């Protein structure tokens, strides 16, 4: 089998020749059969994932058609879209059609997190909450303050798990590597011991 040089990772420290030599081996018949089975299974899963992405894209268009909201121009986030495990449709555009706001511009928000958020909230979630404070409370994103006599006795986030709150916490946790003011603030607070774990 000839080695396809285009499949080599450009970040690899080894040369193409070294990679080719490392792939030279003698395999038993049972090992070759096992690899063939694994490859067929991988290709089948890729086919199923592509079908799933196609279905999600169709459903997002169906929900978008029912929304009566002012249409504005999509200002893209320009975030890097990794090739590995890439979602098979434009999640950023689909979410923008849902909410008329580009949630991908939120620091720490990834396409995978945005897709999960679309599945959890759907299009008309704002009708369920009177204001943003109720949404934050429902998502378990704010601490429960115990105040007595004007003094703060305790302030802790409830231990109940909310899928939407967990998505936003995951996005917040991704800020630890971001080179922006929010990333700087996250690292500062973590160094002070205020942020230990966001789960």
C-alpha positions in Angstrom: 0.0 0.0 0.0 1.4 3.4 -1.0 1.6 6.1 1.6 -0.4 9.2 0.8 1.9 12.1 1.7 -1.0 14.6 1.9 -2.3 12.7 5.0 0.9 13.6 7.0 0.3 16.2 9.7 2.3 19.4 8.7 3.0 20.0 12.4 5.0 16.7 12.6 8.6 17.1 13.5 9.6 14.0 11.5 10.2 14.2 7.8 7.9 12.5 5.3 10.7 9.9 4.6 10.9 9.0 8.3 7.1 8.6 8.5 7.2 6.4 5.4 9.9 4.2 7.0 8.0 3.9 10.3 5.0 2.5 8.4 6.9 -0.3 6.9 6.0 -3.5 8.7 5.0 -7.1 8.2 1.5 -7.9 9.5 -0.1 -11.2 10.1 -3.3 -12.1 8.3 -5.4 -11.8 11.4 -4.1 -8.3 12.1 -4.8 -7.2 8.5 -8.3 -8.5 8.8 -8.8 -6.7 12.1 -7.6 -3.4 10.5 -9.9 -3.9 7.6 -12.9 -4.4 9.9 -12.0 -1.3 11.9 -11.6 0.8 8.8 -15.0 -0.4 7.5 -16.6 0.4 10.9 -15.0 3.9 10.9 -16.3 4.6 7.4 -19.8 3.5 8.4 -19.8 5.7 11.5 -18.7 8.7 9.3 -21.6 8.0 7.0 -24.0 7.9 9.9 -22.6 11.1 11.3 -23.0 12.8 7.9 -26.6 11.8 7.8 -27.2 13.0 11.3 -25.6 16.4 10.4 -27.9 16.6 7.4 -31.0 15.9 9.5 -30.0 18.5 12.1 -29.5 21.1 9.3 -33.0 20.4 7.9 -34.6 20.6 11.3 -32.9 23.9 12.1 -34.3 25.3 8.8 -37.7 24.0 9.7 -37.6 25.8 13.1 -36.2 29.0 11.5 -39.1 29.2 9.1 -41.5 29.5 12.1 -39.7 32.5 13.7 -41.0 36.0 13.1 -37.9 38.1 14.0 -36.2 41.1 12.3 -33.5 39.9 10.0 -30.1 41.4 10.4 -26.8 40.7 8.8 -24.6 37.9 10.2 -21.3 39.2 11.5 -19.2 36.1 11.7 -16.9 35.3 14.7 -14.0 34.2 12.5 -13.1 31.5 15.0 -10.9 28.6 13.8 -12.9 25.6 12.5 -10.9 22.5 13.2 -10.9 19.8 10.5 -11.1 17.0 13.0 -14.7 16.1 14.0 -16.0 19.1 12.0 -19.8 19.5 12.0 -21.2 19.0 8.6 -23.2 22.2 8.3 -22.9 25.9 9.2 -23.9 25.9 12.9 -23.0 29.6 13.3 -25.5 30.6 10.6 -28.2 28.2 11.8 -28.0 29.5 15.4 -28.1 33.1 14.1 -31.3 32.3 12.2 -32.7 30.9 15.5 -32.0 33.9 17.7 -30.9 36.8 15.3 -27.8 37.0 17.5 -24.4 35.4 16.7 -23.8 33.5 19.9 -20.5 32.2 18.4 -19.0 35.7 19.1 -19.3 34.9 22.9 -15.7 34.2 24.1 -15.1 30.5 24.7 -18.1 29.4 22.7 -17.3 26.6 20.3 -19.4 25.2 17.4 -20.0 21.9 19.3 -21.2 23.9 22.4 -23.4 26.1 20.2 -25.0 23.0 18.6 -25.8 21.6 22.1 -27.2 25.0 23.1 -29.5 25.0 20.1 -30.8 21.5 21.0 -31.4 22.5 24.7 -33.0 25.9 24.2 -34.7 25.7 20.8 -35.9 28.9 19.1 -38.5 30.3 21.3 -36.9 29.9 24.7 -37.1 33.6 25.6 -40.9 33.4 25.8 -40.4 31.2 28.9 -38.5 33.8 31.0 -39.6 37.3 32.0 -36.1 38.6 32.1 -32.4 37.6 31.9 -32.2 37.2 35.7 -34.8 34.4 35.6 -32.9 32.7 32.7 -29.6 32.8 34.7 -31.4 31.5 37.8 -33.0 28.7 35.8 -29.6 27.8 34.2 -28.0 27.6 37.6 -25.5 30.3 36.6 -25.8 32.5 39.6 -25.1 31.8 43.3 -27.9 31.6 45.9 -27.2 34.5 48.3 -28.1 33.9 51.9 -28.5 37.4 53.3 -29.6 38.2 56.9 -29.8 41.7 58.4 -28.2 43.2 55.3 -25.1 41.0 55.7 -24.0 38.3 53.3 -23.9 35.0 55.2 -23.1 32.7 52.3 -23.0 32.7 48.5 -22.9 29.4 46.7 -24.0 28.0 43.4 -26.6 25.3 43.9 -25.4 21.7 43.2 -28.3 20.9 40.8 -27.2 20.2 37.3 -28.7 22.1 34.3 -27.5 21.2 30.8 -27.5 24.8 29.6 -25.6 25.9 32.7 -23.0 23.2 32.1 -22.5 24.3 28.5 -21.9 27.9 29.6 -19.5 26.7 32.3 -17.6 24.7 29.7 -17.3 27.8 27.6 -16.1 29.8 30.6 -13.5 27.2 31.4 -12.2 27.5 27.8 -11.2 31.1 28.6 -8.2 29.9 30.6 -6.1 29.8 27.3 -7.7 32.8 25.6 -5.5 35.9 25.0 -8.1 38.5 25.7 -9.3 40.6 28.7 -11.7 37.8 29.8 -9.0 35.2 29.6 -6.7 37.5 31.6 -9.5 38.0 34.2 -10.1 34.2 34.4 -6.4 33.5 35.0 -6.2 36.3 37.6 -9.2 35.0 39.6 -7.9 31.4 39.4 -4.5 32.5 40.7 -6.3 34.1 43.7 -8.1 30.8 44.3 -11.5 32.2 43.6 -11.9 29.9 40.6 -11.1 26.3 41.3 -13.5 24.3 39.3 -16.4 25.5 37.1 -18.3 22.2 37.0 
